[in-house]
Amino acid sequence: MNVLITGGGSGLGEAVTRILAKDTKNTIYFTFSNSEQNAKKIELDCSNVKSIKCDFKKELEVIALVNQIDSLNIEILINNAYVDNATRTHFHKIPQEDFTLDFSNNIMPTIRITQAAIGHFRKKKSGKLITILSSGLANTPPLGWSCYTANKAYLGSLVKSWANENIKFNITSNAVSPSFMQTKLTSSVDNRIIDQMISNHPLKKLLTIDEVAETVLFLTKASSHINGVDILMNHGNNIK
Ligand SMILES: NC(=O)c1ccc[n+]([C@@H]2O[C@H](COP(=O)([O-])OP(=O)(O)OC[C@H]3O[C@@H](n4cnc5c(N)ncnc54)[C@H](OP(=O)(O)O)[C@@H]3O)[C@@H](O)[C@H]2O)c1
């Protein structure tokens, strides 16, 4: 399989890159923005992996990636990158321009890359889209993360439209919605809060990037009958 994963050089994305690279028949392309050194290390560790610099804040780099999609001949696109502007405060305190900025930094590049991937998949009559959302959409939205959660909700809606519009072309679109994981994205969360989360957790442990990567791996191999599904990884926190 030829796979493109955005933000595959660090955090959850790195775990996904590495798990997919274990199968030497796969060729994994991943984008990085700040993690150049780590990207080079992953390439050294895995001979079937190739990194591509793509900062979502730089339009020319996004266009360059979009223009490569046909030649990379990808079969799977994993939308994982998230540009974190750390607008983490209560909604009424977030500057209005931050909503526009977060949207243009995150949603617009994802739309452009996914449009190019769908165009490519339609020509081949086959393809898989996998998008990382957040359990914050199903659970009570976390305090201070309204901008982030709203962006994920927008993507969640697109995931369903992509699933519905493209299944006749044997293209599926699914999502994974993880709960809290310790990565760069959550590095500003106070250790005392993390200890409290673990102590209140029914499993007494937080979700790991490797557990989520296993779930993404499953979706890369899943039957086309699995379409429009969002796999929620929140230990059944909101069973109704
Ligand atoms: N951590 C959690 O609790 C949690 C929970 C639910 C969902 N998620 C989702 O999981 C996904 C991965 O997040 P993570 O937890 O692994 O956090 P992370 O370590 O901060 O990863 C974010 C990824 O986005 C990339 N990125 C950051 N700025 C970028 C930019 N300007 N242009 C392009 N790419 C950029 C990063 O690449 P570089 O390192 O190269 O800059 C990195 O690979 C995200 O979609 C996130 O929303 C996370």
The ligand as an ORCA input file, in Angstrom:
! r2SCAN-3c Opt
* xyz 0 1
  N      -3.272     14.220     22.134
  C      -4.572     14.078     22.322
  O      -5.060     14.029     23.470
  C      -5.508     13.930     21.148
  C      -6.813     13.493     21.386
  C      -7.684     13.356     20.315
  C      -7.260     13.623     19.041
  N      -5.990     14.044     18.827
  C      -5.586     14.318     17.446
  O      -4.505     13.485     17.096
  C      -3.796     14.091     16.005
  C      -2.315     14.088     16.325
  O      -2.092     14.914     17.460
  P      -1.026     14.551     18.568
  O      -1.767     14.323     19.822
  O      -0.105     13.514     18.051
  O      -0.288     15.943     18.760
  P       1.089     16.462     18.195
  O       2.189     15.628     18.700
  O       1.090     17.929     18.517
  O       0.958     16.221     16.628
  C       0.425     17.159     15.764
  C       0.960     16.854     14.377
  O       0.562     17.937     13.535
  C       1.704     18.427     12.853
  N       1.700     19.879     12.726
  C       1.819     20.800     13.715
  N       1.901     22.038     13.175
  C       1.852     21.873     11.823
  C       1.892     22.766     10.728
  N       2.033     24.098     10.894
  N       1.764     22.260      9.496
  C       1.618     20.925      9.295
  N       1.592     20.017     10.280
  C       1.700     20.504     11.534
  C       2.900     18.067     13.717
  O       4.041     17.950     12.877
  P       5.477     18.532     13.329
  O       5.804     17.892     14.655
  O       6.388     18.150     12.222
  O       5.334     20.031     13.442
  C       2.479     16.769     14.359
  O       2.907     15.669     13.620
  C      -4.385     15.502     15.844
  O      -5.327     15.491     14.796
  C      -5.092     15.722     17.164
  O      -6.137     16.641     17.056
  C      -5.095     14.199     19.850
*
